[in-house]
Amino acid sequence: MASTVWKGYLAFGMISVPVRLHVAARDERVSFNQIHKECHSRIKQHIYCPTCDRTVERSELVKGYEYAKDRYILVEDQELDKIAPASSQTMEILQFVKLEEVDPLFYDVSYYAVPEEPGRKPYQLLVDAMTQTGYAAVAKVSMHQREFMVIIRPRKNGLTLHTMFYPNEIRQVGEYGQRDGVEIKPQELKLAEQLVQSLAGPFDVSQYRDEYQEKVKGLIEAKQQGEEVAEAPVRRMAPVIDLMEALQKSLADVPKKPPLTAPSSETPVAKKASR
């Protein structure tokens, strides 16, 4: 069973729904350990205090905020618990918004919100109401000693929650979005649009996979069997000199899509009935 990362109430007006949050996605990757090259032993990292000149146990550790060079304010976990906001227990919906108005740049981690048994009906009511109106909810929730702004949206007959970055956490890059006098010719734009259309299609996440991780696993298996692994070919790229020529070649290289076949007028049910 998936572990619960938060447990409390989702509040909607005067309605409160007991819910649990579960992590909806996590990255999968091949993990490596740090190994001593000489003896192939796994390295152990110790927590070392330079003042006491000794290794310390985790039970001896406390949190400290550096307010000046090498000067710290010590903070106990119990002190942090005392100042925990209401959102540590109740996730109150503050506003409903259209999802397309939210820039995906703000999205961070995704969670499933699952109702407890007493809250199944009001939970389903909220799911249905948000689905019918096309709105997502903005709320706040506190966990891991931090208050998060979250977007809650209906998905597959349930509620999915996304923690979000605050505006001050979004980094700015000065040259981002600057056209700097670049002019696009109508013919170039037309070919670019044709290239986009030639590569367009319905999104199917199942057709994508992490090929690098697959190759890492293949490398490990090959080394276990004492085999050599061939070097992967690298596609050499260079700045485009003639944009029109590059667009024309790109369009020519796109595989032709098979024509759509007209559906049969006789459905499987009709075939069965005609037998």
SELOFI-537531 format. One record per residue (C-alpha): y, z, x; residue in one letter. Coordinates in steps of 0.1 Angstrom, whole numbers, padded with zeros to 4 digits, always signed. Layout:
N
YZXA...
//
This chain:
275
+0000+0000+0000M+0035-0009+0013A+0055+0021+0025S+0085+0033+0006T+0118+0032+0025V+0140+0046-0002W+0134+0064-0035K+0160+0072-0061G+0177+0058-0092Y+0193+0025-0100L+0222+0032-0123A+0235+0007-0148F+0262+0021-0171G+0246+0052-0187M+0211+0038-0179I+0192+0051-0149S+0160+0035-0136V+0138+0053-0111P+0129+0028-0083V+0114+0025-0049R+0124+0001-0022L+0099-0017+0000H+0107-0040+0029V+0103-0076+0016A+0100-0094+0049A+0095-0087+0085R+0092-0109+0116D+0058-0117+0130E+0056-0124+0167R+0032-0119+0197V+0041-0087+0214S+0039-0082+0252F+0037-0049+0271N+0053-0042+0305Q+0025-0042+0331I+0026-0032+0367H+0019-0064+0386K+0000-0046+0414E-0026-0027+0394C-0022-0042+0359H-0016-0008+0343S+0008-0004+0314R+0041+0011+0324I+0052+0044+0307K+0088+0051+0301Q+0100+0087+0305H+0131+0104+0290I+0149+0116+0321Y+0178+0141+0324C+0198+0134+0356P+0216+0168+0355T+0183+0189+0352C+0165+0163+0373D+0134+0163+0351R+0116+0146+0323T+0125+0160+0289V+0105+0161+0257E+0117+0145+0225R+0118+0179+0208S+0147+0187+0232E+0168+0158+0221L+0198+0161+0197V+0224+0135+0186K+0257+0133+0205G+0289+0113+0199Y+0308+0104+0231E+0345+0111+0223Y+0356+0109+0259A+0340+0099+0292K+0308+0120+0295D+0321+0144+0268R+0300+0147+0236Y+0301+0162+0202I+0266+0174+0192L+0256+0167+0156V+0225+0181+0139E+0204+0162+0113D+0210+0191+0088Q+0248+0185+0092E+0244+0148+0084L+0223+0157+0054D+0251+0179+0040K+0276+0150+0040I+0252+0124+0025A+0270+0105-0003P+0258+0102-0039A+0243+0068-0030S+0216+0085-0010S+0200+0094-0044Q+0216+0070-0068T+0222+0033-0064M+0250+0027-0089E+0258-0009-0099I+0296-0014-0092L+0300-0050-0103Q+0282-0082-0114F+0290-0114-0096V+0278-0150-0094K+0254-0153-0065L+0269-0186-0053E+0302-0167-0047E+0284-0146-0020V+0284-0161+0015D+0248-0158+0029P+0265-0149+0062L+0268-0114+0048F+0230-0110+0041Y+0210-0087+0064D+0176-0072+0053V+0157-0079+0021S+0138-0053-0001Y+0118-0053-0033Y+0130-0028-0059A+0100-0016-0078V+0103+0007-0109P+0085+0040-0113E+0064+0042-0145E+0091+0059-0167P+0116+0032-0158G+0096+0001-0164R+0113-0008-0198K+0150-0004-0186P+0141-0021-0154Y+0127-0051-0173Q+0158-0051-0195L+0180-0053-0165L+0159-0081-0150V+0161-0101-0182D+0198-0095-0188A+0207-0106-0152M+0184-0137-0155T+0199-0148-0188Q+0235-0143-0177T+0230-0157-0142G+0246-0127-0125Y+0237-0106-0095A+0247-0070-0090A+0267-0053-0063V+0258-0017-0055A+0257+0008-0026K+0227+0027-0012V+0225+0052+0016S+0194+0052+0039M+0188+0056+0076H+0220+0076+0078Q+0242+0047+0067R+0257+0035+0034E+0249-0001+0027F+0266-0026+0004M+0238-0044-0014V+0233-0075-0036I+0206-0071-0063I+0193-0103-0078R+0165-0112-0103P+0136-0129-0087R+0101-0137-0101K+0104-0112-0129N+0116-0084-0105G+0146-0073-0086L+0152-0082-0050T+0178-0063-0030L+0197-0075+0001H+0216-0052+0024T+0249-0068+0035M+0273-0066+0064F+0307-0052+0057Y+0337-0075+0064P+0346-0057+0096N+0311-0064+0109E+0314-0102+0107I+0323-0116+0140R+0351-0142+0144Q+0350-0171+0168V+0384-0187+0174G+0372-0223+0177E+0349-0222+0148Y+0359-0246+0120G+0386-0263+0140Q+0388-0301+0135R+0412-0306+0164D+0424-0339+0152G+0389-0355+0148V+0390-0385+0125E+0359-0397+0107I+0357-0434+0098K+0346-0443+0063P+0317-0464+0076Q+0305-0434+0097E+0307-0410+0068L+0287-0435+0046K+0259-0438+0072L+0258-0401+0077A+0255-0395+0039E+0227-0421+0038Q+0209-0402+0067L+0213-0369+0047V+0199-0385+0016Q+0170-0400+0035S+0160-0366+0048L+0166-0347+0015A+0138-0332-0006G+0128-0301-0025P+0126-0270-0004F+0090-0260+0003D+0089-0230+0027V+0051-0234+0032S+0056-0265+0053Q+0074-0246+0080Y+0058-0224+0107R+0067-0208+0140D+0052-0234+0164E+0064-0215+0195Y+0044-0184+0185Q+0013-0206+0178E+0017-0220+0214K+0020-0185+0228V-0013-0175+0211K-0028-0207+0224G-0016-0198+0259L-0032-0164+0257I-0065-0178+0244E-0065-0204+0272A-0059-0178+0299K-0087-0156+0285Q-0111-0186+0290Q-0097-0194+0324G-0081-0227+0313E-0048-0243+0322E-0022-0251+0296V-0004-0284+0296A+0034-0282+0299E+0050-0290+0265A+0071-0322+0265P+0109-0316+0264V+0131-0339+0244R+0161-0348+0266R+0194-0348+0247M+0227-0363+0257A+0262-0365+0240P+0265-0394+0216V+0287-0422+0229I+0285-0447+0201D+0283-0428+0168L+0277-0458+0146M+0248-0470+0168E+0233-0435+0168A+0235-0433+0130L+0219-0467+0125Q+0191-0459+0149K+0185-0426+0131S+0183-0443+0097L+0158-0468+0111A+0136-0440+0125D+0134-0421+0093V+0099-0425+0078P+0099-0444+0045K+0092-0422+0015K+0064-0434-0007P+0076-0447-0041P+0073-0423-0070L+0043-0433-0092T+0048-0432-0129A+0028-0404-0145P-0002-0415-0165S+0003-0416-0203S-0031-0400-0208E-0030-0363-0198T-0061-0345-0186P-0063-0327-0220V-0062-0361-0238A-0089-0374-0215K-0111-0344-0223K-0105-0348-0260A-0114-0386-0259S-0148-0379-0244R
//
